[in-house]
Amino acid sequence: MTTSPAADERTPLLGAGAEATAGSTPLRPRSVFPPLARVLAASLLISLTFSVTQTALVYSFRTMTCDEYYRTREWTGVGDQCAVRAIEARTAERVSLMSGLTTAGSIVNLFTSAWFIQRYGVKAAMFQQTIWAALRNLTQIYAQTVGGKLGMDIITTTQLFNVLGSAGGYQLCANSYVAILSADQARTANFGVLSGIMMLGSGLGYSVGGAAERLLGYLAPFQLAFVLLVSCTVFGMFFLPYVAPSSDVAKPRTGGFLSPLKTFVPRTVVAAGGRTRKSYNLTFLAVGTFCSVLATGYVPLALQLVGTNLFGFTPDTSGYMMTLTLVVRVFFLSLCFPRIITVGRRWFSSAAASPLPPPASVPTPSPPSPKSQPAHPEDADQAEAADAAGQPAADTAPELTDTAHGAAFDLVFLRYSILLDGVLTGATTFLSRGWHVYLAASVLPFASGTGSAAKGVVMELVRPEERADALSAIALVERLAQVTTIGLFGYVFAWFTKLGVPTLVFAADAAIAILAFVLLLPVKMLPPSRPGTAAATA
C-alpha cells in the first residue's frame, strides 16, 4: 500500500486530484466586489469627502473676517453686518491666499505621490492622501473654534498638508490603479468611468456639506469630513488591492521628483531602416492636452457669470444649471464614453487585422508561465491570491501585446472630441436667452472625455515601466492648465464685459480648442514595442 506524505499547515485541503479533469483550468468564482470596483468605490467616497468642506470653508473665512473686523468697531446698521465692502475685500484676499497655497501644494503633491507610488506602491500612496487630509481637517476644526485672524492663519497654513495629501494626489493614485488593473482594451474606457465617478462624488460632496452646515451648524461639515477621511483611510488599508512597487516599474527612477516631466521631452527613436531621428509624439500630445484643458476649463464658470450678468440668474438657478451640466457629464463619462471607446476600438482593430507584419519582425511571445498575469485582473480571487508568505500577490499591469486592439481610436477620439468641443463652445457665443444657457450646459458635456482619452493615448505611447511617470506628467499638465485658464480667461472675460460683449469669451475658448486640435494632428499612435525593438517614428 502506498503511503501518502504527511500533511502539514501548507498542505492544500483540496489536492490536485480534486480537479474535474487533468490539465483543465480550474474555474474561479467571480468576486462580488472585484479590485477595480473597490477602487471606483474608494474614489467616489474620497471625492465626496474632499468636497464636503469646500463651500463651508469660504463661508467660514467670511465669518472669521467679520469677527476680526468688529473687534475694534461697533455695528450700528441693520441687516447682515458682514455685508461690508471692507469685509468682502478682505475675505477675497484671504481666500485667494489660501487657494494659492492649495494649488501650489497640490502640484507638488503630484510629484510626491508619484515618488511614493514608485517607492511603496500605489495602495500605500492612495490611503496616505487621506491620512494627511484628515490631520489637516482636524487642525481646521481647531481653527474654527479659535476664529478671527489667528483662525484664518491656521487654516491657511494647513494647506501645506496638500504637499503630502491632496485631491490631485488621490486622483493620480486612482488613475494609476485603473492603468494597472485594466486590460489594454478597457483602459481608456475605465479612465472615463473613473472621471465620471469623481465628478459624481464631488457633486454629492457639495450638497452634503451644504446640508450639514445648514442643519447641524458651521462645524458639522468639517467634523463629517474628518470622519469620512478616517473611514476612507481604513477602507484603503483593508480593501484596496495590493500592488507591489515592482509591478508598476521595471527599473528604479533616477531623476528624483522631477523625473515625470522627462516623459514629454522629444525622444530619439530607431526607425525600421536602422536610422535614428527625433520623435515629438509625446511633446505634441502634452501641448495639445494643455491647450484642450485651457480651452474647456473656464467654460462652466463663464456660463455662471453670463447667466448671472446677462439673464439675471440667482444662486439657485445657477445651481440648477451647474447640477444639470454635472449630471450630463457624469452620464456621458460613465455610460456613453466607455461604449464609444469599446465600439471604436473594435472597429479599428478589425480594420487593422488583415495586414500582418513579416514574421521575422514580430517578436515571438513566450508561452505564459503558471505565475503569469491572470486573464481577468479585475477578479479579486485572481488579483489578490495569497502567496506562500500569506501576503496578497501583486496585481501586475497587463503586458503589451503584439495583437492590435484598436488603440489608435483613442487618438482619433481625442482629436475630434476637442474639435467638437470647440465648435459647440463657439456656438455658445450666440446666447441670447436664459434657456440658451441651460441648453449649452446640457450639450457641452457630450464633448467631454478628452482628459480620459489623453491618458489612454499616453499609456499606449510609453513602455510599461514608464506608465507611472507618464500618468504623473499628464496630471501635472492638466493641473497647470486648470490654474492657467482661471487666471487667463478671468481677465479675458472682464475685458469683454467692459466692451459689452461678455459672450465673446466662448469664441476665445473655441479658438484655443481649435489650436489644440491642430497641435494633436502630428501625433501618431506608435505600435507597441518592447525594449530593444525598433519603434516607428512620428
C-alpha positions as semicolon CSV with decimal commas, in nm:
position;residue;x (nm);y (nm);z (nm)
1;M;0,000;0,000;0,000
2;T;0,132;0,344;-0,093
3;T;0,182;0,579;0,197
4;S;0,072;0,937;0,139
5;P;0,301;1,215;0,260
6;A;0,222;1,365;0,595
7;A;0,005;1,672;0,588
8;D;0,112;1,998;0,743
9;E;-0,034;2,350;0,756
10;R;0,086;2,417;0,399
11;T;-0,091;2,116;0,250
12;P;-0,393;2,221;0,039
13;L;-0,724;2,099;0,174
14;L;-0,821;2,003;-0,183
15;G;-0,547;1,817;-0,364
16;A;-0,470;1,821;-0,732
17;G;-0,689;1,520;-0,781
18;A;-0,991;1,720;-0,685
19;E;-0,991;1,893;-1,022
20;A;-1,254;1,785;-1,266
21;T;-1,017;1,671;-1,538
22;A;-0,642;1,651;-1,567
23;G;-0,493;1,956;-1,736
24;S;-0,815;2,156;-1,719
25;T;-0,811;2,510;-1,585
26;P;-1,000;2,534;-1,254
27;L;-1,286;2,780;-1,262
28;R;-1,269;3,063;-1,011
29;P;-1,590;3,227;-0,896
30;R;-1,605;3,591;-0,999
31;S;-1,577;3,820;-0,700
32;V;-1,883;4,019;-0,598
33;F;-1,659;4,319;-0,519
34;P;-1,358;4,297;-0,755
35;P;-1,050;4,517;-0,717
36;L;-1,145;4,768;-0,986
37;A;-1,489;4,815;-0,831
38;R;-1,322;4,875;-0,494
39;V;-1,102;5,144;-0,648
40;L;-1,405;5,314;-0,803
41;A;-1,595;5,297;-0,472
42;A;-1,298;5,446;-0,287
43;S;-1,269;5,721;-0,550
44;L;-1,637;5,808;-0,512
45;L;-1,608;5,829;-0,134
46;I;-1,283;6,029;-0,138
47;S;-1,417;6,272;-0,400
48;L;-1,725;6,328;-0,185
49;T;-1,510;6,379;0,124
50;F;-1,276;6,635;-0,032
51;S;-1,576;6,840;-0,150
52;V;-1,773;6,842;0,177
53;T;-1,589;7,143;0,323
54;Q;-1,541;7,350;0,006
55;T;-1,836;7,586;0,041
56;A;-1,821;7,581;0,422
57;L;-1,457;7,689;0,416
58;V;-1,530;8,003;0,214
59;Y;-1,822;8,091;0,441
60;S;-1,604;8,035;0,748
61;F;-1,346;8,280;0,615
62;R;-1,619;8,539;0,573
63;T;-1,740;8,481;0,928
64;M;-1,392;8,498;1,081
65;T;-1,307;8,811;0,880
66;C;-1,629;8,966;1,005
67;D;-1,544;8,876;1,366
68;E;-1,196;9,026;1,331
69;Y;-1,338;9,342;1,172
70;Y;-1,581;9,411;1,458
71;R;-1,331;9,352;1,736
72;T;-1,242;9,721;1,710
73;R;-1,572;9,852;1,570
74;E;-1,938;9,865;1,661
75;W;-2,219;9,758;1,428
76;T;-2,486;10,031;1,406
77;G;-2,670;9,932;1,091
78;V;-2,944;9,682;1,008
79;G;-2,936;9,357;0,818
80;D;-2,626;9,149;0,755
81;Q;-2,341;9,310;0,949
82;C;-2,085;9,120;0,737
83;A;-2,214;9,271;0,410
84;V;-1,947;9,541;0,414
85;R;-1,712;9,603;0,125
86;A;-1,406;9,604;0,350
87;I;-1,501;9,263;0,490
88;E;-1,579;9,123;0,145
89;A;-1,249;9,251;0,004
90;R;-1,050;9,111;0,298
91;T;-1,231;8,778;0,266
92;A;-1,146;8,760;-0,103
93;E;-0,780;8,831;-0,025
94;R;-0,759;8,558;0,238
95;V;-0,942;8,305;0,020
96;S;-0,709;8,385;-0,271
97;L;-0,405;8,332;-0,049
98;M;-0,544;8,002;0,075
99;S;-0,631;7,891;-0,280
100;G;-0,282;7,978;-0,399
101;L;-0,123;7,764;-0,127
102;T;-0,371;7,485;-0,202
103;T;-0,284;7,489;-0,571
104;A;0,091;7,501;-0,510
105;G;0,070;7,219;-0,257
106;S;-0,142;7,008;-0,492
107;I;0,109;7,049;-0,775
108;V;0,398;6,944;-0,550
109;N;0,182;6,655;-0,428
110;L;0,171;6,514;-0,781
111;F;0,548;6,465;-0,761
112;T;0,549;6,332;-0,404
113;S;0,264;6,091;-0,487
114;A;0,444;5,962;-0,797
115;W;0,759;5,908;-0,589
116;F;0,558;5,734;-0,317
117;I;0,396;5,504;-0,575
118;Q;0,739;5,411;-0,711
119;R;0,882;5,351;-0,364
120;Y;0,599;5,191;-0,165
121;G;0,326;5,102;-0,413
122;V;0,001;5,260;-0,523
123;K;-0,205;5,127;-0,230
124;A;0,011;5,297;0,033
125;A;0,018;5,615;-0,176
126;M;-0,361;5,611;-0,207
127;F;-0,457;5,600;0,159
128;Q;-0,166;5,824;0,255
129;Q;-0,357;6,106;0,083
130;T;-0,646;6,068;0,327
131;I;-0,422;6,038;0,635
132;W;-0,269;6,381;0,582
133;A;-0,601;6,528;0,472
134;A;-0,756;6,403;0,799
135;L;-0,484;6,576;1,000
136;R;-0,539;6,895;0,802
137;N;-0,912;6,874;0,863
138;L;-0,865;6,815;1,235
139;T;-0,648;7,128;1,252
140;Q;-0,913;7,325;1,064
141;I;-1,174;7,223;1,322
142;Y;-0,949;7,369;1,593
143;A;-0,904;7,686;1,383
144;Q;-1,282;7,725;1,363
145;T;-1,305;7,731;1,743
146;V;-1,026;7,992;1,765
147;G;-1,176;8,220;1,500
148;G;-1,059;8,562;1,391
149;K;-0,727;8,633;1,223
150;L;-0,549;8,351;1,407
151;G;-0,809;8,102;1,289
152;M;-0,765;8,213;0,928
153;D;-0,387;8,195;0,962
154;I;-0,412;7,839;1,093
155;I;-0,642;7,729;0,810
156;T;-0,418;7,893;0,551
157;T;-0,112;7,722;0,697
158;T;-0,285;7,383;0,695
159;Q;-0,292;7,397;0,315
160;L;0,074;7,294;0,331
161;F;-0,058;6,947;0,418
162;N;-0,154;6,929;0,050
163;V;0,211;6,862;-0,030
164;L;0,164;6,515;0,121
165;G;-0,207;6,454;0,067
166;S;-0,449;6,627;-0,167
167;A;-0,723;6,569;-0,421
168;G;-0,469;6,581;-0,703
169;G;-0,261;6,309;-0,540
170;Y;-0,551;6,072;-0,486
171;Q;-0,666;6,125;-0,845
172;L;-0,319;6,028;-0,965
173;C;-0,329;5,717;-0,745
174;A;-0,676;5,623;-0,867
175;N;-0,569;5,663;-1,231
176;S;-0,261;5,452;-1,158
177;Y;-0,484;5,181;-1,017
178;V;-0,701;5,189;-1,329
179;A;-0,393;5,166;-1,552
180;I;-0,270;4,863;-1,357
181;L;-0,596;4,672;-1,314
182;S;-0,738;4,731;-1,663
183;A;-0,662;4,527;-1,970
184;D;-0,526;4,722;-2,267
185;Q;-0,863;4,710;-2,441
186;A;-1,053;4,853;-2,142
187;R;-0,803;5,101;-2,001
188;T;-0,919;5,419;-2,175
189;A;-1,287;5,341;-2,113
190;N;-1,215;5,285;-1,744
191;F;-1,035;5,620;-1,726
192;G;-1,362;5,778;-1,840
193;V;-1,567;5,585;-1,586
194;L;-1,328;5,695;-1,312
195;S;-1,362;6,061;-1,418
196;G;-1,740;6,032;-1,406
197;I;-1,728;5,870;-1,062
198;M;-1,507;6,151;-0,931
199;M;-1,740;6,418;-1,067
200;L;-2,038;6,244;-0,911
201;G;-1,861;6,230;-0,576
202;S;-1,770;6,599;-0,594
203;G;-2,129;6,695;-0,673
204;L;-2,261;6,489;-0,384
205;G;-1,999;6,639;-0,153
206;Y;-2,109;6,996;-0,226
207;S;-2,470;6,903;-0,148
208;V;-2,390;6,701;0,165
209;G;-2,160;6,972;0,302
210;G;-2,413;7,247;0,247
211;A;-2,693;7,046;0,405
212;A;-2,476;6,954;0,706
213;E;-2,389;7,318;0,773
214;R;-2,748;7,432;0,739
215;L;-2,894;7,158;0,961
216;L;-2,617;7,086;1,214
217;G;-2,406;7,400;1,240
218;Y;-2,092;7,554;1,094
219;L;-1,858;7,286;1,236
220;A;-2,062;6,994;1,103
221;P;-1,905;6,979;0,751
222;F;-1,554;6,969;0,900
223;Q;-1,645;6,705;1,157
224;L;-1,820;6,497;0,892
225;A;-1,520;6,531;0,661
226;F;-1,287;6,410;0,937
227;V;-1,499;6,100;1,000
228;L;-1,517;6,030;0,626
229;L;-1,141;6,075;0,582
230;V;-1,070;5,828;0,862
231;S;-1,321;5,588;0,704
232;C;-1,151;5,627;0,365
233;T;-0,814;5,551;0,523
234;V;-0,945;5,235;0,689
235;F;-1,120;5,130;0,368
236;G;-0,799;5,180;0,172
237;M;-0,588;4,981;0,417
238;F;-0,817;4,678;0,420
239;F;-0,999;4,671;0,087
240;L;-0,787;4,832;-0,185
241;P;-0,593;4,570;-0,384
242;Y;-0,225;4,542;-0,309
243;V;0,017;4,623;-0,591
244;A;0,387;4,578;-0,524
245;P;0,609;4,867;-0,633
246;S;0,792;4,633;-0,870
247;S;0,466;4,582;-1,058
248;D;0,448;4,947;-1,151
249;V;0,801;4,990;-1,283
250;A;1,065;4,757;-1,416
251;K;1,359;4,972;-1,308
252;P;1,410;5,235;-1,037
253;R;1,371;5,602;-1,108
254;T;1,690;5,801;-1,141
255;G;1,567;6,158;-1,185
256;G;1,408;6,233;-0,848
257;F;1,080;6,421;-0,809
258;L;1,102;6,599;-1,145
259;S;1,162;6,284;-1,350
260;P;0,797;6,257;-1,469
261;L;0,849;6,572;-1,678
262;K;1,102;6,381;-1,889
263;T;0,809;6,188;-2,035
264;F;0,729;6,472;-2,274
265;V;1,085;6,551;-2,380
266;P;1,145;6,471;-2,752
267;R;1,292;6,123;-2,785
268;T;1,542;5,962;-3,016
269;V;1,385;5,655;-3,176
270;V;1,510;5,392;-3,417
271;A;1,327;5,367;-3,748
272;A;1,270;5,043;-3,935
273;G;1,578;5,104;-4,153
274;G;1,806;5,149;-3,854
275;R;1,817;5,529;-3,877
276;T;1,767;5,739;-3,563
277;R;1,555;6,051;-3,553
278;K;1,367;6,267;-3,306
279;S;1,010;6,182;-3,213
280;Y;0,788;6,466;-3,091
281;N;0,483;6,247;-3,034
282;L;0,462;6,292;-2,659
283;T;0,563;6,657;-2,680
284;F;0,276;6,743;-2,913
285;L;0,041;6,530;-2,702
286;A;0,135;6,725;-2,388
287;V;0,097;7,067;-2,553
288;G;-0,231;6,965;-2,718
289;T;-0,368;6,834;-2,389
290;F;-0,265;7,156;-2,213
291;C;-0,449;7,365;-2,472
292;S;-0,758;7,143;-2,457
293;V;-0,787;7,189;-2,079
294;L;-0,708;7,559;-2,121
295;A;-0,998;7,586;-2,368
296;T;-1,257;7,398;-2,162
297;G;-1,164;7,473;-1,800
298;Y;-1,323;7,818;-1,781
299;V;-1,646;7,736;-1,966
300;P;-1,855;7,627;-1,662
301;L;-1,763;7,942;-1,469
302;A;-1,826;8,155;-1,779
303;L;-2,175;8,005;-1,811
304;Q;-2,249;8,102;-1,450
305;L;-2,119;8,457;-1,497
306;V;-2,305;8,509;-1,825
307;G;-2,624;8,370;-1,676
308;T;-2,594;8,600;-1,374
309;N;-2,486;8,917;-1,555
310;L;-2,698;8,895;-1,870
311;F;-3,003;8,691;-1,776
312;G;-3,044;8,758;-1,403
313;F;-2,969;8,409;-1,277
314;T;-2,996;8,380;-0,899
315;P;-2,780;8,144;-0,692
316;D;-3,047;7,873;-0,703
317;T;-3,095;7,892;-1,081
318;S;-2,718;7,890;-1,131
319;G;-2,703;7,589;-0,902
320;Y;-2,965;7,409;-1,106
321;M;-2,770;7,485;-1,422
322;M;-2,444;7,352;-1,275
323;T;-2,621;7,044;-1,144
324;L;-2,760;6,983;-1,492
325;T;-2,420;7,003;-1,661
326;L;-2,264;6,785;-1,390
327;V;-2,531;6,515;-1,426
328;V;-2,499;6,512;-1,805
329;R;-2,119;6,496;-1,781
330;V;-2,133;6,206;-1,534
331;F;-2,383;6,028;-1,759
332;F;-2,161;6,070;-2,064
333;L;-1,832;5,972;-1,899
334;S;-1,972;5,678;-1,702
335;L;-2,205;5,526;-1,961
336;C;-2,157;5,670;-2,310
337;F;-1,780;5,721;-2,321
338;P;-1,686;5,358;-2,240
339;R;-1,923;5,228;-2,507
340;I;-1,790;5,473;-2,767
341;I;-1,432;5,366;-2,692
342;T;-1,523;4,996;-2,699
343;V;-1,709;5,017;-3,030
344;G;-1,445;5,241;-3,186
345;R;-1,158;5,017;-3,079
346;R;-1,339;4,711;-3,210
347;W;-1,389;4,886;-3,542
348;F;-1,024;4,993;-3,566
349;S;-0,889;4,654;-3,459
350;S;-1,100;4,472;-3,720
351;A;-0,983;4,716;-3,988
352;A;-0,618;4,664;-3,892
353;A;-0,639;4,287;-3,852
354;S;-0,575;4,197;-4,218
355;P;-0,228;4,347;-4,280
356;L;0,021;4,146;-4,074
357;P;0,391;4,233;-4,037
358;P;0,656;3,989;-4,162
359;P;0,708;3,704;-3,916
360;A;1,076;3,797;-3,868
361;S;0,992;4,148;-3,745
362;V;0,741;4,036;-3,483
363;P;0,886;3,918;-3,152
364;T;0,760;3,573;-3,066
365;P;0,581;3,590;-2,733
366;S;0,695;3,333;-2,483
367;P;0,432;3,092;-2,354
368;P;0,271;3,206;-2,032
369;S;0,415;3,069;-1,715
370;P;0,194;2,935;-1,436
371;K;0,253;3,260;-1,245
372;S;0,170;3,491;-1,534
373;Q;-0,084;3,770;-1,520
374;P;-0,441;3,634;-1,491
375;A;-0,674;3,678;-1,784
376;H;-0,910;3,890;-1,578
377;P;-0,721;4,111;-1,331
378;E;-1,049;4,253;-1,214
379;D;-1,131;3,919;-1,049
380;A;-1,046;3,955;-0,682
381;D;-0,965;3,587;-0,641
382;Q;-0,703;3,609;-0,914
383;A;-0,575;3,960;-0,849
384;E;-0,512;3,903;-0,482
385;A;-0,447;3,532;-0,443
386;A;-0,230;3,474;-0,137
387;D;0,131;3,379;-0,197
388;A;0,343;3,142;0,009
389;A;0,407;3,408;0,270
390;G;0,038;3,475;0,316
391;Q;0,058;3,823;0,162
392;P;-0,160;3,922;-0,134
393;A;0,013;3,860;-0,463
394;A;0,089;4,176;-0,656
395;D;-0,151;4,292;-0,925
396;T;0,058;4,347;-1,235
397;A;-0,012;4,565;-1,534
398;P;-0,127;4,370;-1,841
399;E;0,165;4,310;-2,074
400;L;0,183;4,494;-2,402
401;T;0,071;4,257;-2,673
402;D;0,155;4,233;-3,040
403;T;-0,213;4,198;-3,124
404;A;-0,384;4,516;-3,240
405;H;-0,663;4,620;-3,004
406;G;-0,776;4,938;-3,177
407;A;-0,588;5,180;-2,951
408;A;-0,549;5,421;-3,242
409;F;-0,917;5,508;-3,198
410;D;-0,831;5,678;-2,867
411;L;-0,622;5,931;-3,056
412;V;-0,896;5,987;-3,313
413;F;-1,148;6,041;-3,035
414;L;-0,911;6,281;-2,856
415;R;-0,866;6,495;-3,167
416;Y;-1,225;6,517;-3,279
417;S;-1,368;6,544;-2,928
418;I;-1,177;6,867;-2,872
419;L;-1,272;6,983;-3,223
420;L;-1,640;6,919;-3,145
421;D;-1,595;7,098;-2,814
422;G;-1,455;7,398;-3,000
423;V;-1,749;7,407;-3,241
424;L;-2,009;7,378;-2,963
425;T;-1,831;7,632;-2,742
426;G;-1,807;7,872;-3,035
427;A;-2,180;7,837;-3,094
428;T;-2,236;7,934;-2,729
429;T;-2,116;8,283;-2,825
430;F;-2,461;8,349;-2,972
431;L;-2,652;8,309;-2,643
432;S;-2,948;8,547;-2,637
433;R;-3,200;8,385;-2,399
434;G;-3,177;8,244;-2,050
435;W;-3,280;7,898;-2,166
436;H;-2,989;7,904;-2,411
437;V;-2,757;7,882;-2,110
438;Y;-2,936;7,569;-1,991
439;L;-2,916;7,427;-2,343
440;A;-2,542;7,489;-2,357
441;A;-2,498;7,334;-2,012
442;S;-2,675;7,018;-2,129
443;V;-2,500;6,987;-2,469
444;L;-2,137;7,082;-2,398
445;P;-2,072;6,779;-2,169
446;F;-2,121;6,549;-2,469
447;A;-1,783;6,673;-2,596
448;S;-1,616;6,556;-2,272
449;G;-1,369;6,274;-2,241
450;T;-1,059;6,446;-2,376
451;G;-0,872;6,404;-2,047
452;S;-0,953;6,033;-2,025
453;A;-0,863;5,980;-2,391
454;A;-0,532;6,164;-2,342
455;K;-0,444;5,931;-2,055
456;G;-0,532;5,631;-2,271
457;V;-0,313;5,757;-2,556
458;V;-0,012;5,832;-2,337
459;M;-0,038;5,483;-2,185
460;E;-0,001;5,337;-2,534
461;L;0,296;5,557;-2,626
462;V;0,519;5,463;-2,332
463;R;0,666;5,138;-2,208
464;P;0,509;4,967;-1,904
465;E;0,789;5,082;-1,673
466;E;0,719;5,445;-1,772
467;R;0,344;5,444;-1,712
468;A;0,354;5,572;-1,354
469;D;0,569;5,868;-1,457
470;A;0,350;5,929;-1,764
471;L;0,033;5,947;-1,554
472;S;0,201;6,187;-1,313
473;A;0,322;6,403;-1,602
474;I;-0,016;6,423;-1,779
475;A;-0,185;6,502;-1,445
476;L;0,064;6,785;-1,392
477;V;-0,007;6,922;-1,740
478;E;-0,382;6,921;-1,670
479;R;-0,340;7,085;-1,330
480;L;-0,119;7,362;-1,469
481;A;-0,372;7,422;-1,747
482;Q;-0,656;7,445;-1,494
483;V;-0,467;7,705;-1,294
484;T;-0,376;7,899;-1,608
485;T;-0,726;7,903;-1,756
486;I;-0,883;8,057;-1,445
487;G;-0,632;8,341;-1,439
488;L;-0,611;8,400;-1,815
489;F;-0,978;8,381;-1,907
490;G;-1,077;8,566;-1,591
491;Y;-0,903;8,872;-1,735
492;V;-1,037;8,798;-2,084
493;F;-1,394;8,778;-1,955
494;A;-1,355;9,102;-1,759
495;W;-1,221;9,277;-2,071
496;F;-1,508;9,154;-2,291
497;T;-1,757;9,254;-2,021
498;K;-1,624;9,610;-2,023
499;L;-1,673;9,611;-2,402
500;G;-2,033;9,492;-2,355
501;V;-1,980;9,155;-2,528
502;P;-1,912;8,903;-2,247
503;T;-2,019;8,604;-2,459
504;L;-1,713;8,653;-2,680
505;V;-1,520;8,466;-2,412
506;F;-1,670;8,149;-2,560
507;A;-1,527;8,240;-2,900
508;A;-1,185;8,277;-2,738
509;D;-1,227;7,936;-2,573
510;A;-1,327;7,788;-2,908
511;A;-1,017;7,932;-3,076
512;I;-0,792;7,765;-2,816
513;A;-0,979;7,437;-2,869
514;I;-0,917;7,455;-3,245
515;L;-0,550;7,521;-3,171
516;A;-0,544;7,209;-2,951
517;F;-0,691;7,006;-3,238
518;V;-0,419;7,132;-3,474
519;L;-0,144;7,052;-3,222
520;L;-0,273;6,695;-3,188
521;L;-0,264;6,628;-3,563
522;P;0,111;6,543;-3,575
523;V;0,069;6,281;-3,301
524;K;0,085;5,925;-3,429
525;M;-0,009;5,610;-3,244
526;L;0,309;5,403;-3,236
527;P;0,284;5,025;-3,240
528;P;0,357;4,871;-2,901
529;S;0,727;4,793;-2,871
530;R;0,939;4,622;-2,613
531;P;1,282;4,744;-2,514
532;G;1,527;4,658;-2,784
533;T;1,282;4,663;-3,075
534;A;1,260;4,929;-3,338
535;A;0,994;5,193;-3,292
536;A;0,820;5,380;-3,562
537;T;0,886;5,748;-3,583
538;A;0,642;6,029;-3,553
